[in-house]
C-alpha cells in the first residue's frame, strides 16, 4: 500500500489521475450512465479522501 501511495505523491501522477477521472466522467455522462454533477461530486470526494490518507501516511509526519 505504501508503494502505491508513494507513486501517487508524484504531482504528475495525481494530476493524470484527476484528468482521467474527468474524462471518464464526461464519457459516462454522455452515455447517460451518470449525471455530470453526480460524477463531479464523487470524484471530488474520492480525491479529497485520497489526499487525506496520503497526508496521514506522509513520511515527513512519521517522525
MOPAC internal coordinates of N, CA, C and O (Angstrom, degrees):
PM7 1SCF
backbone

  N    0.0000 0     0.00 0     0.00 0    0    0    0
  C    1.4561 1     0.00 0     0.00 0    1    0    0
  C    1.5231 1   110.41 1     0.00 0    2    1    0
  O    1.2310 1   119.87 1   140.20 1    3    2    1
  N    1.3461 1   117.85 1   -39.80 1    3    2    1
  C    1.4551 1   120.49 1  -179.54 1    5    3    2
  C    1.5191 1   111.95 1   -65.63 1    6    5    3
  O    1.2310 1   119.92 1   146.75 1    7    6    5
  N    1.3379 1   117.76 1   -33.25 1    7    6    5
  C    1.4587 1   120.42 1   178.29 1    9    7    6
  C    1.5260 1   110.34 1   -64.42 1   10    9    7
  O    1.2310 1   120.99 1   140.35 1   11   10    9
  N    1.3170 1   115.71 1   -39.65 1   11   10    9
  C    1.4632 1   120.33 1   178.95 1   13   11   10
  C    1.5234 1   109.86 1   -65.56 1   14   13   11
  O    1.2310 1   120.33 1   134.43 1   15   14   13
  N    1.3373 1   116.97 1   -45.57 1   15   14   13
  C    1.4602 1   120.46 1   179.91 1   17   15   14
  C    1.5175 1   111.38 1   -64.57 1   18   17   15
  O    1.2310 1   120.16 1   144.61 1   19   18   17
  N    1.3257 1   117.30 1   -35.39 1   19   18   17
  C    1.4625 1   120.24 1   177.37 1   21   19   18
  C    1.5268 1   111.09 1   -62.42 1   22   21   19
  O    1.2310 1   120.46 1   139.25 1   23   22   21
  N    1.3235 1   116.73 1   -40.75 1   23   22   21
  C    1.4628 1   120.06 1   177.98 1   25   23   22
  C    1.5226 1   110.96 1   -68.06 1   26   25   23
  O    1.2310 1   120.00 1   142.96 1   27   26   25
  N    1.3312 1   117.61 1   -37.04 1   27   26   25
  C    1.4616 1   121.10 1  -179.82 1   29   27   26
  C    1.5209 1   112.51 1   -70.97 1   30   29   27
  O    1.2310 1   119.89 1   159.27 1   31   30   29
  N    1.3152 1   117.81 1   -20.73 1   31   30   29
  C    1.4669 1   120.73 1   178.85 1   33   31   30
  C    1.5233 1   111.98 1   -68.85 1   34   33   31
  O    1.2310 1   120.49 1   162.26 1   35   34   33
  N    1.3206 1   116.67 1   -17.74 1   35   34   33
  C    1.4566 1   120.92 1   176.22 1   37   35   34
  C    1.5348 1   107.80 1   -67.57 1   38   37   35
  O    1.2310 1   119.78 1   -58.63 1   39   38   37
  N    1.3375 1   118.03 1   121.37 1   39   38   37
  C    1.4727 1   120.08 1  -177.91 1   41   39   38
  C    1.5200 1   113.50 1   -57.73 1   42   41   39
  O    1.2310 1   119.97 1   148.79 1   43   42   41
  N    1.3233 1   117.66 1   -31.21 1   43   42   41
  C    1.4687 1   119.80 1   179.19 1   45   43   42
  C    1.5156 1   111.13 1   -67.77 1   46   45   43
  O    1.2310 1   120.22 1   139.42 1   47   46   45
  N    1.3218 1   117.19 1   -40.58 1   47   46   45
  C    1.4649 1   121.23 1   179.79 1   49   47   46
  C    1.5243 1   110.06 1   -67.82 1   50   49   47
  O    1.2310 1   120.86 1   135.74 1   51   50   49
  N    1.3296 1   115.97 1   -44.26 1   51   50   49
  C    1.4671 1   120.04 1  -179.87 1   53   51   50
  C    1.5288 1   110.20 1   -63.33 1   54   53   51
  O    1.2310 1   120.18 1   139.78 1   55   54   53
  N    1.3311 1   117.26 1   -40.22 1   55   54   53
  C    1.4606 1   121.29 1   177.66 1   57   55   54
  C    1.5123 1   111.94 1   -65.48 1   58   57   55
  O    1.2310 1   120.72 1   138.66 1   59   58   57
  N    1.3362 1   116.22 1   -41.34 1   59   58   57
  C    1.4633 1   120.10 1   178.57 1   61   59   58
  C    1.5247 1   110.92 1   -63.74 1   62   61   59
  O    1.2310 1   120.80 1   141.44 1   63   62   61
  N    1.3353 1   116.08 1   -38.56 1   63   62   61
  C    1.4603 1   119.78 1   178.08 1   65   63   62
  C    1.5322 1   110.64 1   -64.79 1   66   65   63
  O    1.2310 1   120.61 1   139.09 1   67   66   65
  N    1.3297 1   116.43 1   -40.91 1   67   66   65
  C    1.4590 1   120.76 1   178.77 1   69   67   66
  C    1.5247 1   110.70 1   -62.39 1   70   69   67
  O    1.2310 1   120.46 1   137.03 1   71   70   69
  N    1.3547 1   116.72 1   -42.97 1   71   70   69
  C    1.4631 1   120.72 1   178.99 1   73   71   70
  C    1.5268 1   111.36 1   -67.10 1   74   73   71
  O    1.2310 1   120.42 1   141.21 1   75   74   73
  N    1.3235 1   116.80 1   -38.79 1   75   74   73
  C    1.4670 1   120.14 1   177.28 1   77   75   74
  C    1.5282 1   110.74 1   -61.26 1   78   77   75
  O    1.2310 1   120.53 1   134.33 1   79   78   77
  N    1.3380 1   116.60 1   -45.67 1   79   78   77
  C    1.4646 1   119.84 1  -179.95 1   81   79   78
  C    1.5266 1   111.38 1   -64.32 1   82   81   79
  O    1.2310 1   120.38 1   142.97 1   83   82   81
  N    1.3174 1   116.87 1   -37.03 1   83   82   81
  C    1.4706 1   120.24 1   177.08 1   85   83   82
  C    1.5220 1   111.14 1   -64.04 1   86   85   83
  O    1.2310 1   120.82 1   136.69 1   87   86   85
  N    1.3216 1   116.04 1   -43.31 1   87   86   85
  C    1.4662 1   120.82 1   179.46 1   89   87   86
  C    1.5285 1   110.93 1   -66.64 1   90   89   87
  O    1.2310 1   120.54 1   136.21 1   91   90   89
  N    1.3275 1   116.58 1   -43.79 1   91   90   89
  C    1.4656 1   120.37 1   179.57 1   93   91   90
  C    1.5307 1   110.00 1   -63.23 1   94   93   91
  O    1.2310 1   120.64 1   139.44 1   95   94   93
  N    1.3223 1   116.38 1   -40.56 1   95   94   93
  C    1.4692 1   120.01 1   178.40 1   97   95   94
  C    1.5125 1   111.74 1   -63.16 1   98   97   95
  O    1.2310 1   120.51 1   138.77 1   99   98   97
  N    1.3298 1   116.63 1   -41.23 1   99   98   97
  C    1.4617 1   120.04 1   177.74 1  101   99   98
  C    1.5157 1   112.07 1   -63.36 1  102  101   99
  O    1.2310 1   120.51 1   138.94 1  103  102  101
  N    1.3128 1   116.62 1   -41.06 1  103  102  101
  C    1.4661 1   120.61 1   178.59 1  105  103  102
  C    1.5270 1   111.01 1   -65.57 1  106  105  103
  O    1.2310 1   120.58 1   136.82 1  107  106  105
  N    1.3298 1   116.50 1   -43.18 1  107  106  105
  C    1.4713 1   119.61 1   179.42 1  109  107  106
  C    1.5259 1   111.54 1   -67.23 1  110  109  107
  O    1.2310 1   120.33 1   143.46 1  111  110  109
  N    1.3258 1   116.98 1   -36.54 1  111  110  109
  C    1.4669 1   120.15 1   178.20 1  113  111  110
  C    1.5212 1   110.95 1   -68.49 1  114  113  111
  O    1.2310 1   120.46 1   142.68 1  115  114  113
  N    1.3310 1   116.72 1   -37.32 1  115  114  113
  C    1.4639 1   120.84 1   178.26 1  117  115  114
  C    1.5196 1   111.19 1   -63.77 1  118  117  115
  O    1.2310 1   120.44 1   141.38 1  119  118  117
  N    1.3250 1   116.77 1   -38.62 1  119  118  117
  C    1.4665 1   121.18 1   179.41 1  121  119  118
  C    1.5284 1   111.99 1   -78.57 1  122  121  119
  O    1.2310 1   120.07 1   171.07 1  123  122  121
  N    1.3270 1   117.46 1    -8.93 1  123  122  121
  C    1.4600 1   120.65 1   179.32 1  125  123  122
  C    1.5141 1   114.00 1    84.63 1  126  125  123
  O    1.2310 1   119.75 1  -167.07 1  127  126  125
  N    1.3238 1   118.09 1    12.93 1  127  126  125
  C    1.4596 1   121.47 1  -179.53 1  129  127  126
  C    1.5205 1   110.88 1   -73.55 1  130  129  127
  O    1.2310 1   120.28 1   137.84 1  131  130  129
  N    1.3259 1   117.08 1   -42.16 1  131  130  129
  C    1.4662 1   122.45 1   177.42 1  133  131  130
  C    1.5223 1   109.01 1  -135.03 1  134  133  131
  O    1.2310 1   121.21 1   -21.65 1  135  134  133
  N    1.3270 1   115.29 1   158.35 1  135  134  133
  C    1.4582 1   120.07 1   173.58 1  137  135  134
  C    1.5226 1   108.18 1   -79.60 1  138  137  135
  O    1.2310 1   120.55 1   -33.32 1  139  138  137
  N    1.3129 1   116.56 1   146.68 1  139  138  137
  C    1.4601 1   121.21 1  -177.63 1  141  139  138
  C    1.5295 1   111.36 1   -58.76 1  142  141  139
  O    1.2310 1   120.36 1   135.45 1  143  142  141
  N    1.3177 1   116.92 1   -44.55 1  143  142  141
  C    1.4702 1   120.15 1  -178.71 1  145  143  142
  C    1.5300 1   110.99 1   -66.87 1  146  145  143
  O    1.2310 1   120.52 1   146.88 1  147  146  145
  N    1.3189 1   116.61 1   -33.12 1  147  146  145
  C    1.4594 1   121.24 1   178.24 1  149  147  146
  C    1.5314 1   110.33 1   -64.68 1  150  149  147
  O    1.2310 1   120.18 1   135.32 1  151  150  149
  N    1.3175 1   117.26 1   -44.68 1  151  150  149
  C    1.4568 1   121.62 1  -179.22 1  153  151  150
  C    1.5212 1   110.87 1   -65.63 1  154  153  151
  O    1.2310 1   120.24 1   139.03 1  155  154  153
  N    1.3311 1   117.14 1   -40.97 1  155  154  153
  C    1.4628 1   120.61 1   178.13 1  157  155  154
  C    1.5238 1   110.66 1   -59.98 1  158  157  155
  O    1.2310 1   120.54 1   138.66 1  159  158  157
  N    1.3135 1   116.58 1   -41.34 1  159  158  157
  C    1.4628 1   121.39 1   179.74 1  161  159  158
  C    1.5251 1   110.73 1   -61.92 1  162  161  159
  O    1.2310 1   120.16 1   129.16 1  163  162  161
  N    1.3283 1   117.30 1   -50.84 1  163  162  161
  C    1.4677 1   120.47 1  -176.62 1  165  163  162
  C    1.5198 1   112.52 1   -69.90 1  166  165  163
  O    1.2310 1   120.12 1   145.71 1  167  166  165
  N    1.3149 1   117.38 1   -34.29 1  167  166  165
  C    1.4635 1   120.23 1   175.77 1  169  167  166
  C    1.5264 1   110.03 1   -64.99 1  170  169  167
  O    1.2310 1   120.60 1   135.61 1  171  170  169
  N    1.3293 1   116.46 1   -44.39 1  171  170  169
  C    1.4631 1   120.73 1   178.53 1  173  171  170
  C    1.5144 1   112.57 1   -61.78 1  174  173  171
  O    1.2310 1   120.78 1   136.06 1  175  174  173
  N    1.3217 1   116.12 1   -43.94 1  175  174  173
  C    1.4633 1   120.48 1   178.53 1  177  175  174
  C    1.5287 1   110.72 1   -63.62 1  178  177  175
  O    1.2310 1   120.38 1   136.59 1  179  178  177
  N    1.3142 1   116.87 1   -43.41 1  179  178  177
  C    1.4669 1   120.71 1  -179.86 1  181  179  178
  C    1.5241 1   112.78 1   -63.56 1  182  181  179
  O    1.2310 1   120.52 1   134.05 1  183  182  181
  N    1.3299 1   116.61 1   -45.95 1  183  182  181
  C    1.4633 1   119.54 1   179.83 1  185  183  182
  C    1.5246 1   111.62 1   -68.51 1  186  185  183
  O    1.2310 1   120.19 1   143.81 1  187  186  185
  N    1.3234 1   117.24 1   -36.19 1  187  186  185
  C    1.4636 1   119.60 1   177.04 1  189  187  186
  C    1.5267 1   110.27 1   -65.83 1  190  189  187
  O    1.2310 1   120.31 1   136.87 1  191  190  189
  N    1.3195 1   117.01 1   -43.13 1  191  190  189
  C    1.4674 1   120.87 1   178.09 1  193  191  190
  C    1.5171 1   111.48 1   -62.61 1  194  193  191
  O    1.2310 1   120.41 1   138.69 1  195  194  193
  N    1.3160 1   116.83 1   -41.31 1  195  194  193
  C    1.4582 1   120.85 1   178.19 1  197  195  194
  C    1.5306 1   110.43 1   -64.47 1  198  197  195
  O    1.2310 1   120.28 1   141.13 1  199  198  197
  N    1.3073 1   117.08 1   -38.87 1  199  198  197
  C    1.4666 1   120.98 1   177.80 1  201  199  198
  C    1.5183 1   111.56 1   -63.02 1  202  201  199
  O    1.2310 1   120.35 1   140.09 1  203  202  201
  N    1.3245 1   116.94 1   -39.91 1  203  202  201
  C    1.4658 1   120.80 1   178.57 1  205  203  202
  C    1.5299 1   110.31 1   -64.42 1  206  205  203
  O    1.2310 1   120.17 1   134.69 1  207  206  205
  N    1.3220 1   117.28 1   -45.31 1  207  206  205
  C    1.4644 1   121.29 1   179.25 1  209  207  206
  C    1.5246 1   110.12 1   -62.59 1  210  209  207
  O    1.2310 1   120.33 1   137.53 1  211  210  209
  N    1.3127 1   116.98 1   -42.47 1  211  210  209
  C    1.4616 1   120.18 1   179.47 1  213  211  210
  C    1.5259 1   111.01 1   -64.81 1  214  213  211
  O    1.2310 1   120.24 1   143.74 1  215  214  213
  N    1.3067 1   117.15 1   -36.26 1  215  214  213
  C    1.4586 1   120.56 1   178.08 1  217  215  214
  C    1.5237 1   111.11 1   -67.33 1  218  217  215
  O    1.2310 1   120.47 1   136.90 1  219  218  217
  N    1.3141 1   116.71 1   -43.10 1  219  218  217
  C    1.4671 1   120.48 1  -179.35 1  221  219  218
  C    1.5242 1   111.91 1   -65.06 1  222  221  219
  O    1.2310 1   120.14 1   147.51 1  223  222  221
  N    1.3185 1   117.34 1   -32.49 1  223  222  221
  C    1.4562 1   120.94 1  -176.29 1  225  223  222
  C    1.5310 1   112.81 1   -96.56 1  226  225  223
  O    1.2310 1   119.86 1  -173.01 1  227  226  225
  N    1.3293 1   117.86 1     6.99 1  227  226  225
  C    1.4597 1   121.59 1  -177.76 1  229  227  226
  C    1.5194 1   110.81 1   -61.53 1  230  229  227
  O    1.2310 1   120.98 1   -40.85 1  231  230  229
  N    1.3110 1   115.72 1   139.15 1  231  230  229
  C    1.4699 1   120.98 1  -179.45 1  233  231  230
  C    1.5172 1   111.54 1   -63.78 1  234  233  231
  O    1.2310 1   119.97 1   149.03 1  235  234  233
  N    1.3251 1   117.66 1   -30.97 1  235  234  233
  C    1.4475 1   120.95 1  -179.34 1  237  235  234
  C    1.5296 1   111.34 1   -64.26 1  238  237  235
  O    1.2310 1   120.06 1   149.31 1  239  238  237
  N    1.2988 1   117.50 1   -30.69 1  239  238  237
  C    1.4617 1   121.72 1  -179.00 1  241  239  238
  C    1.5299 1   112.50 1   -88.32 1  242  241  239
  O    1.2310 1   120.11 1   171.44 1  243  242  241
  N    1.3100 1   117.39 1    -8.56 1  243  242  241
  C    1.4708 1   120.97 1  -176.59 1  245  243  242
  C    1.5185 1   112.60 1   -76.60 1  246  245  243
  O    1.2310 1   119.71 1   172.75 1  247  246  245
  N    1.2916 1   118.16 1    -7.25 1  247  246  245
  C    1.4722 1   121.20 1  -177.52 1  249  247  246
  C    1.4960 1   112.39 1   -69.88 1  250  249  247
  O    1.2310 1   120.10 1   180.00 1  251  250  249

